[in-house]
Amino acid sequence: MKRAIIIVLDSVGMGELPDAIKYGDVGSNTLGNIAKNLPDFSLPNLESLGLGNIDGMTGYKPSKNPIGCYGRMAEKSAGKDTTTGHWEIAGLILDKPFPVYPNGFPEDVIKKFEDSIGTRTLGNVAASGTEIIKLLGDEHVKTGYPIVYTSADSVFQIAAHEDVVPVEKLYDMCRTARKILAGEHAVGRVIARPFIGESGNYKRTDRRKDFSLDPVGKTLLDYAVESGYKVKAVGKIEDIFNNNGITDSVHIHDNMDGVDRTLEYMKDDFEGILFTNLVDFDMIYGHRNNIEGYANALREFDRRVPEILGQLAEDDLLIITADHGCDPSTESTDHSREYVPLLVYGKKFKSNVNLGTRSTFADVAKTVAHYLGIGNSIMGESFLLSIL
């Protein structure tokens, strides 16, 4: 019973890509700079898989006999956002980046949105989600106007207090925005950002919901389902792929809940793919330049690695990787254009194989398709024969 378990550590990059200068990301190295800023920092279980053995990795101890195979991957698609990274991991390479709005959205877009929802909006700026509700939360509560904002990512975010705009109504606003944001303004995601609390103490809730575009082509997930396999999704995977190519899914409250849900799915008897996203690294720590918090989140995940390995069945293929960087040590609070680590493990696979530098994240999809015997037209190179 063959299965592939793909765990994406959201934003856990490992050093600038050659074209990082085009994105303003020279010097970014999420994993390396965290280790550099925290003496004696280590991730022993990930290091046992080969984390410190990866070409170009800094700050982590190489293992003499790593139990896994290891490498790093470059992003071939244009961009450095969540949707682009995950789509490429699933085999879809984009030539054109999603549009971004560092100065806010055009007036005609906002007017069309306001006319459609029947109310004015606040904000329309690029801002941190926690800061924007501090700044405009009181006015929102007073007026009932939803807060619209964006970031360096291709996102249209709508924040609203749950007692002012019920969550289901906020979701409806997001669906309206999703229909409007098409063509040249087709952002990668429209995101509902509900919050609670009182003035001076507003807090975002875990009822966030992403409204993504449909993938622009077939992904590994589509090919798998068409071939009769199950595809189980943990975290925001369902949102990123707009539920395409997914047979079962569960949303999560935080990283450790995501690991728990992953372990639960691993106990099921099924053939196919388990695809997990752990978003706290990015959402809570990377974007807020919280080095210590990011490090603690990495330690938390590292402590759970033995559980994950212990739950693997004989024919399971485990792949741990990331979708981009978000270096908390730099001035920027945005994603960074970085290589991502690639750690591969399975009871029937080789250990201590250096998979080198892969030219695209899509090599993951090509390898999983190869292992499961799924026909596909994915533009990537399988590394399966190197680890068998």
C-alpha positions in Angstrom: 0.0 0.0 0.0 2.0 2.9 -1.3 1.7 6.4 0.2 3.5 9.7 -0.1 3.5 12.1 2.9 4.5 15.6 2.0 5.0 18.0 4.9 5.5 21.7 4.0 7.2 23.8 6.7 5.7 27.1 5.5 8.5 29.6 4.8 11.4 27.5 6.2 13.9 28.5 3.5 17.7 28.0 3.5 19.4 30.7 1.6 19.0 33.2 -1.2 18.4 32.0 -4.7 20.6 33.4 -7.5 17.9 35.7 -8.6 17.1 37.0 -5.1 18.4 40.4 -6.0 15.4 40.9 -8.3 13.1 40.4 -5.3 15.1 42.5 -2.8 16.1 39.4 -0.8 19.9 39.4 -0.9 21.1 38.1 2.4 18.0 36.2 3.3 18.6 32.8 4.8 15.7 31.8 7.1 17.2 28.7 8.7 20.8 29.9 8.5 20.2 33.3 10.1 18.0 31.9 12.9 20.9 29.6 13.8 23.4 32.5 13.5 21.3 34.7 15.9 20.8 31.9 18.5 24.0 30.3 19.9 23.8 26.5 20.3 20.5 26.3 18.3 20.0 22.9 16.8 17.3 20.6 15.4 18.7 17.2 16.2 16.0 15.1 14.7 15.9 17.0 11.4 19.7 16.9 11.5 19.6 13.1 11.9 17.6 13.1 8.6 20.4 15.1 6.9 19.4 18.7 7.4 23.0 19.8 8.1 24.3 17.8 5.2 22.5 19.8 2.6 24.7 21.7 0.1 24.8 25.3 1.2 23.3 24.7 4.6 24.8 26.8 7.4 24.4 26.7 11.1 23.4 23.0 11.5 25.5 20.0 12.3 26.1 17.5 9.5 25.4 13.9 10.5 28.0 11.3 9.8 25.4 8.8 8.9 22.1 10.5 8.1 19.1 8.2 8.1 17.4 10.1 5.3 18.3 11.5 1.9 18.8 15.3 1.5 19.0 18.1 -0.9 17.8 21.6 -1.7 15.3 22.9 -4.3 15.2 26.1 -6.3 11.9 27.7 -7.3 11.5 27.8 -11.1 8.3 29.8 -11.0 8.3 33.5 -10.9 7.3 34.8 -7.5 7.8 33.8 -3.8 4.3 33.4 -2.5 2.5 30.5 -0.9 0.3 29.6 -3.8 3.1 29.6 -6.3 5.3 27.5 -4.0 2.7 24.9 -3.3 1.5 24.7 -6.9 5.1 24.1 -8.0 5.6 21.4 -5.3 2.5 19.7 -6.9 4.1 20.0 -10.4 2.7 23.3 -11.7 5.3 25.8 -12.8 4.2 29.4 -13.4 5.9 31.7 -16.0 4.2 34.9 -14.7 3.9 35.9 -11.0 0.6 36.8 -9.5 -0.1 40.6 -9.3 0.9 42.5 -6.1 -0.2 45.8 -4.8 2.4 47.6 -2.6 0.4 50.8 -2.8 -3.1 49.3 -2.4 -5.7 48.2 -4.9 -6.8 50.5 -7.8 -9.8 52.7 -7.0 -12.0 51.0 -9.5 -11.4 47.6 -7.9 -12.3 48.9 -4.4 -15.4 50.8 -5.7 -16.6 47.7 -7.4 -16.1 45.7 -4.3 -17.8 48.3 -2.1 -20.8 48.5 -4.5 -21.1 44.8 -4.4 -21.1 44.4 -0.6 -23.2 47.6 0.0 -20.8 49.3 2.3 -17.6 51.3 2.4 -14.2 49.8 3.3 -11.3 50.9 5.5 -7.6 50.7 4.8 -6.6 49.6 1.3 -3.0 49.6 2.2 -0.1 47.1 2.4 0.2 46.3 6.1 0.8 43.7 8.7 -2.4 42.0 9.7 -1.9 42.4 13.4 -0.9 46.1 13.0 -3.8 47.0 10.7 -6.4 45.8 13.3 -4.6 47.8 15.9 -4.7 50.9 13.7 -8.2 50.5 12.3 -10.0 48.1 14.6 -11.8 50.8 16.6 -13.0 52.6 13.5 -14.2 49.3 12.1 -16.1 48.4 15.2 -17.7 51.9 15.2 -18.7 52.0 11.5 -19.0 48.3 10.6 -16.8 48.9 7.5 -14.6 45.9 6.7 -10.8 46.5 6.6 -9.2 45.7 3.3 -5.4 45.3 3.1 -2.7 43.5 1.3 1.0 42.6 1.7 4.0 41.8 -0.5 2.2 38.6 -1.3 -0.5 38.4 -4.0 -3.4 38.7 -1.5 -6.6 40.7 -1.0 -7.3 40.4 2.8 -10.5 41.4 4.6 -10.4 41.8 8.3 -13.6 42.1 10.4 -14.5 41.7 14.1 -16.7 38.6 14.6 -19.2 40.5 16.7 -19.5 43.2 14.0 -19.4 41.1 10.8 -20.4 37.5 11.4 -17.9 35.1 10.0 -20.2 33.6 7.4 -20.9 37.1 6.1 -17.2 37.8 6.0 -16.7 34.6 3.9 -19.5 35.9 1.6 -17.6 39.2 1.2 -14.5 37.2 0.3 -16.4 35.2 -2.3 -17.6 38.5 -3.8 -14.0 39.8 -3.9 -12.8 36.5 -5.5 -15.2 37.0 -8.4 -14.2 40.6 -8.9 -10.4 39.9 -8.7 -10.0 38.3 -12.1 -8.0 38.9 -15.3 -5.2 41.4 -14.6 -6.2 41.6 -11.0 -6.4 37.9 -10.3 -4.5 37.7 -7.0 -3.4 34.4 -5.7 -5.7 34.4 -2.7 -8.5 36.4 -1.1 -8.3 35.8 2.7 -10.9 36.2 5.4 -9.2 37.5 8.6 -11.7 37.5 11.5 -10.7 38.9 14.8 -12.1 39.3 18.3 -11.4 41.4 21.4 -11.7 44.9 22.6 -9.9 48.2 21.8 -6.2 47.8 22.5 -6.5 44.0 22.7 -7.8 42.8 19.3 -6.7 39.2 18.4 -7.1 37.3 15.1 -9.0 34.0 15.4 -8.3 30.7 13.8 -11.4 31.0 11.5 -9.2 32.4 8.7 -10.2 31.1 5.3 -8.4 31.4 2.0 -10.2 31.7 -1.3 -7.7 30.8 -4.0 -7.8 30.6 -7.7 -8.2 27.3 -9.4 -4.8 25.9 -10.4 -4.1 27.0 -14.0 -3.3 23.4 -15.0 -3.4 19.8 -13.7 -1.4 19.1 -10.6 -0.1 15.9 -9.0 -3.2 15.9 -6.9 -5.5 15.9 -9.9 -3.5 13.1 -11.5 -3.6 11.1 -8.3 -7.4 11.3 -7.9 -7.9 10.5 -11.5 -5.8 7.3 -11.0 -8.0 6.3 -8.1 -5.8 7.4 -5.2 -6.9 9.2 -2.1 -5.5 12.7 -1.5 -5.8 13.8 2.1 -5.0 17.5 3.0 -4.0 19.0 6.3 -4.1 22.7 7.0 -4.6 25.3 4.3 -3.7 22.8 1.4 -7.4 22.6 0.6 -7.6 26.4 0.2 -4.4 26.7 -1.8 -5.7 24.3 -4.4 -9.3 25.5 -4.1 -10.3 21.9 -3.2 -9.1 20.6 -6.6 -7.6 17.1 -6.5 -8.5 16.6 -2.8 -10.6 13.8 -1.4 -10.4 14.5 2.3 -9.3 17.6 4.3 -9.0 19.0 7.7 -8.2 22.5 8.9 -6.0 23.1 11.9 -5.6 25.5 14.8 -1.7 25.6 14.9 1.4 23.7 13.9 1.1 21.0 16.6 -2.6 20.4 15.8 -1.4 20.0 12.2 1.1 17.3 13.3 -1.7 15.6 15.3 -4.0 15.6 12.3 -1.2 14.3 10.1 -0.5 11.4 12.4 -4.3 10.6 12.6 -4.5 10.4 8.8 -1.3 8.3 8.7 -3.2 5.7 10.9 -5.8 5.3 8.1 -5.5 2.5 5.6 -5.3 4.3 2.2 -3.2 4.5 -0.9 -2.2 7.9 -2.2 -1.0 11.2 -0.9 -1.1 13.0 2.4 -0.2 16.7 2.0 0.3 18.9 5.1 1.0 22.6 5.5 2.3 24.0 8.8 1.8 27.7 8.6 2.8 29.1 12.0 6.4 29.5 11.0 5.4 32.0 8.4 2.2 33.6 9.7 3.0 34.1 13.3 6.8 34.4 13.4 8.4 35.1 10.0 6.1 38.0 9.1 6.6 39.5 12.5 10.4 39.2 12.6 10.2 37.1 15.7 13.5 35.1 15.6 13.0 33.4 19.0 9.4 32.5 18.3 10.4 31.0 14.9 13.2 29.1 16.5 10.8 27.7 19.2 8.3 26.6 16.5 11.1 24.8 14.7 12.1 23.1 18.0 8.5 22.1 18.5 8.3 20.5 15.1 11.7 18.8 15.5 10.5 17.1 18.7 7.6 15.6 16.8 9.7 14.1 14.0 10.3 10.8 15.8 6.5 10.4 16.1 6.1 11.0 12.4 8.8 8.5 11.5 7.4 6.0 14.0 4.0 6.2 12.3 5.3 5.4 8.8 4.2 2.2 7.2 6.6 0.0 5.3 5.8 1.5 1.9 5.5 5.2 3.0 7.6 7.9 1.4 8.1 10.9 3.6 9.1 14.3 2.1 9.7 17.3 4.3 10.2 20.6 2.5 9.1 24.3 2.3 7.4 26.6 -0.2 9.6 29.8 0.1 11.5 31.7 2.8 10.5 34.4 5.4 13.7 35.3 7.2 12.7 36.8 10.6 16.2 38.4 11.0 16.0 40.8 8.1 14.3 44.2 8.0 11.7 42.9 5.6 8.6 41.3 7.0 7.8 39.7 3.7 8.5 36.3 2.0 12.0 35.8 0.7 13.2 34.2 -2.5 15.2 31.2 -1.1 16.2 27.6 -1.7 14.1 25.2 0.3 15.4 22.1 2.1 14.4 18.6 0.9 14.5 15.7 3.3 13.3 12.3 2.2 12.9 9.2 4.3 11.2 5.8 4.2 11.8 2.3 5.6 12.4 0.8 2.2 14.5 3.7 0.8 18.2 4.4 0.9 19.8 6.6 3.5 22.6 9.2 3.2 22.0 10.1 -0.4 22.8 13.6 -1.5 20.1 14.7 -3.9 22.0 17.9 -4.7 20.4 21.0 -5.9 17.1 20.4 -7.7 16.2 22.9 -10.4 12.5 23.0 -9.5 10.1 22.2 -6.6 8.2 20.1 -9.2 10.8 17.3 -8.7 8.8 16.4 -5.7 5.6 15.9 -7.7 7.5 14.0 -10.4 9.0 11.7 -7.8 5.7 11.0 -6.0 4.0 10.3 -9.4 6.8 8.0 -10.3 6.6 6.1 -7.0 2.8 5.7 -7.2 2.9 4.8 -10.9 0.8 7.8 -12.0 0.9 8.9 -15.6 1.5 12.7 -15.9 2.9 15.5 -17.9 4.6 17.3 -15.0 7.7 19.3 -15.8 10.2 18.0 -13.3 12.8 15.3 -12.8 12.1 12.3 -10.5 14.8 11.4 -8.0 13.1 8.0 -7.1 15.8 5.9 -8.7 18.4 7.6 -6.6 16.8 6.6 -3.3 15.5 3.1 -4.1 
